Amino acid sequence: MGRLAFLLIFGLSGAAILIGLGVWQVQRLAWKEGVLAEIDSRIAADPVGLPATFEPDADRYLPVAVTGEMLGQELHVLVSVKRVGAGYRVIAPFETETGRRVMVDRGFVPTDAKNTARMLGAMDVTGNLHWPREIDSYTPEPDVAGNTWFARDVPAMADALGTEPVLIVAKSQTDPSVTPLPVDTSGIPNDHLEYAITWFSLALIWVAMTAYFLWRSRARTES
């Protein structure tokens, strides 16, 4: 009986821990969905004018509308778009009607349109402020000679283009040949449901294995 009691306690304790982890992930899922809903609401809000100063954490995703002039110098960020393939994000300097210089992520062009001339001059741009977190220890340094970047490094790009360190990701089209890639929450990971399913599945397997060992131990005791 001592062995059976040990197996029962061990099995129930392990199952309780695994179920607890699953419940925690369900709670995290509800929290993350709330965060994503709040970000979606912020992204879709009515645009405002360009703030006088910027705070990357507080102003991330802020919708803005600016009027001014799209300038000619561009930086190209290598990306891949689902069902389209490889291409580039076009990052260009934009001078507002008040004389401020910021960057605009105009959107996506295929690889063969990398150096195609695009519309410049006076235009209105609607989009969202963004400071992407795309740099990690594996990100290659930009190929300056080939004008190819591998992530949107806002401070470094601002230095290269001579602008304020702020990026407007365009929602409006700034050129017929450029497809806008507006900000959304699709790139924010939300794997809590998968984690919850994993923990609950492990709990079920743990219970089944515990029942099996209990059955075998009891059968041996009675034989």
C-alpha positions in Angstrom: 0.0 0.0 0.0 2.9 2.3 0.6 4.0 2.1 -3.0 0.5 2.7 -4.3 0.1 5.7 -2.0 3.4 7.2 -3.2 2.4 6.7 -6.9 -1.0 8.3 -6.3 0.4 11.3 -4.5 3.2 11.7 -7.0 0.8 11.4 -9.9 -1.8 13.8 -8.5 0.9 16.3 -7.6 2.4 16.3 -11.0 -1.1 16.5 -12.7 -2.0 19.5 -10.4 1.2 21.3 -11.4 0.7 20.7 -15.1 -3.0 21.8 -14.9 -2.0 24.9 -13.0 0.5 25.8 -15.7 -2.3 25.3 -18.3 -4.6 27.6 -16.3 -1.9 30.2 -16.0 -1.5 30.2 -19.8 -5.2 30.6 -20.3 -5.0 33.6 -18.0 -2.1 34.9 -19.9 -4.0 34.4 -23.2 -6.9 36.6 -21.9 -4.4 39.3 -20.8 -2.6 39.2 -24.2 -5.8 39.4 -26.2 -6.7 42.4 -24.1 -3.4 44.0 -24.9 -3.7 43.3 -28.6 -7.3 44.7 -28.7 -6.0 47.9 -27.1 -3.2 48.2 -29.7 -5.7 47.5 -32.5 -7.9 50.2 -31.2 -5.0 52.6 -31.0 -3.9 51.9 -34.5 -7.3 52.5 -35.9 -8.0 55.7 -34.1 -8.4 59.0 -35.9 -5.0 60.5 -36.9 -3.6 63.5 -35.2 -0.8 66.0 -36.0 2.8 65.1 -35.5 3.7 65.5 -31.8 6.3 68.1 -30.9 8.3 65.5 -29.1 8.4 61.7 -29.2 8.4 59.0 -26.6 8.9 55.6 -28.3 7.0 53.6 -25.7 4.1 56.0 -25.2 3.8 57.1 -28.9 4.2 53.7 -30.5 1.3 53.1 -33.0 0.0 56.7 -32.7 -2.0 57.5 -35.8 -0.7 60.7 -37.5 -1.4 62.7 -40.6 1.3 64.9 -42.1 1.5 67.3 -45.1 4.8 68.1 -46.7 7.2 66.9 -49.3 8.5 63.4 -49.9 12.3 63.6 -50.6 14.3 61.5 -52.9 16.9 59.7 -50.9 15.7 56.1 -49.9 16.8 53.3 -47.8 15.8 49.7 -48.7 15.0 47.1 -46.1 15.0 43.5 -47.3 11.7 41.7 -46.3 9.5 38.9 -47.4 5.7 39.2 -47.8 3.5 36.1 -47.6 2.2 34.9 -51.0 4.3 37.6 -52.7 7.9 36.8 -51.9 11.1 38.9 -51.3 11.2 42.6 -51.8 12.0 45.8 -50.0 10.4 48.2 -47.6 11.1 51.7 -48.9 12.1 54.2 -46.2 12.3 57.8 -47.3 12.8 61.2 -45.7 9.8 63.5 -45.5 9.9 67.2 -44.8 6.7 68.5 -43.2 5.2 71.9 -44.1 6.7 73.2 -40.8 10.2 72.2 -41.8 10.6 69.0 -39.7 12.3 66.0 -41.3 11.0 62.6 -40.4 11.1 59.2 -42.1 8.2 57.5 -43.9 8.0 53.7 -44.5 6.3 54.0 -47.9 5.6 50.2 -48.2 6.7 47.3 -50.2 8.2 46.9 -53.7 9.4 43.7 -55.3 13.1 43.1 -55.8 13.1 44.1 -59.4 11.6 47.5 -58.5 14.3 48.4 -55.9 15.8 51.2 -57.9 12.7 52.3 -59.8 12.0 56.1 -59.6 9.0 56.9 -57.4 6.7 59.8 -56.9 8.3 62.7 -54.9 7.2 66.2 -53.9 4.2 67.5 -52.2 1.8 65.0 -50.7 -0.3 64.0 -47.6 0.7 61.0 -45.6 -1.4 59.1 -43.1 0.1 56.4 -41.0 1.2 55.3 -37.6 4.4 56.2 -35.6 6.5 53.1 -35.0 9.8 52.2 -33.5 10.2 48.5 -34.6 12.0 46.1 -32.4 13.7 44.2 -35.2 17.4 44.3 -34.2 19.0 41.3 -32.4 22.5 39.8 -32.2 21.9 37.9 -35.5 21.0 41.0 -37.6 23.6 41.7 -40.2 25.1 45.1 -40.6 23.6 47.1 -43.4 25.1 46.8 -46.9 25.7 50.6 -47.3 27.2 50.2 -50.7 24.3 48.2 -52.0 21.7 50.3 -50.0 20.3 47.1 -48.4 19.3 47.0 -44.7 18.2 43.9 -42.9 16.0 45.6 -40.2 14.3 48.9 -39.6 16.9 50.5 -37.2 15.2 53.8 -36.6 18.2 55.7 -35.0 20.7 54.4 -37.5 18.4 55.2 -40.5 17.7 58.6 -39.1 21.4 59.3 -39.0 21.8 58.1 -42.6 18.9 60.2 -43.9 19.4 63.3 -41.6 16.0 63.1 -40.0 14.5 63.0 -36.5 14.6 59.4 -35.1 10.9 58.8 -35.9 9.3 56.6 -38.4 5.8 57.0 -39.9 4.6 53.7 -41.4 2.3 54.8 -44.2 -1.3 53.6 -44.3 -2.1 55.8 -47.3 -0.5 55.1 -50.7 2.4 57.3 -51.6 3.1 55.9 -55.0 1.1 53.6 -57.3 4.0 51.1 -57.5 4.4 50.9 -53.7 2.1 48.7 -51.6 1.6 50.1 -48.1 2.4 47.7 -45.3 0.6 49.4 -42.4 1.3 48.5 -38.8 -0.9 45.8 -37.2 -0.7 43.2 -34.4 0.0 40.2 -36.6 3.7 40.3 -35.8 3.2 40.4 -32.0 3.5 36.8 -30.8 0.6 35.3 -28.9 1.3 31.6 -28.3 -0.5 31.2 -25.0 -3.3 29.0 -26.4 -0.7 26.6 -27.8 1.1 26.6 -24.5 -2.1 26.0 -22.6 -3.0 23.1 -24.9 0.5 21.6 -24.4 0.3 21.8 -20.6 -3.2 20.3 -20.5 -2.2 17.5 -22.9 0.8 16.7 -20.7 -1.5 16.7 -17.7 -3.8 14.2 -19.4 -0.8 12.0 -20.4 0.5 12.3 -16.8 -2.8 11.1 -15.4 -3.0 8.2 -17.8 0.5 7.1 -17.0 -0.2 7.4 -13.3 -3.3 5.2 -13.7 -1.3 2.7 -15.7 1.4 2.4 -13.0 -1.1 2.2 -10.3 -2.9 -0.6 -12.1 0.4 -2.5 -12.7 1.5 -2.0 -9.1 -1.8 -3.2 -7.8 -1.8 -6.2 -10.1 1.6 -7.2 -8.9 0.5 -6.9 -5.3 -2.5 -9.1 -5.8 -0.6 -11.8 -7.8 
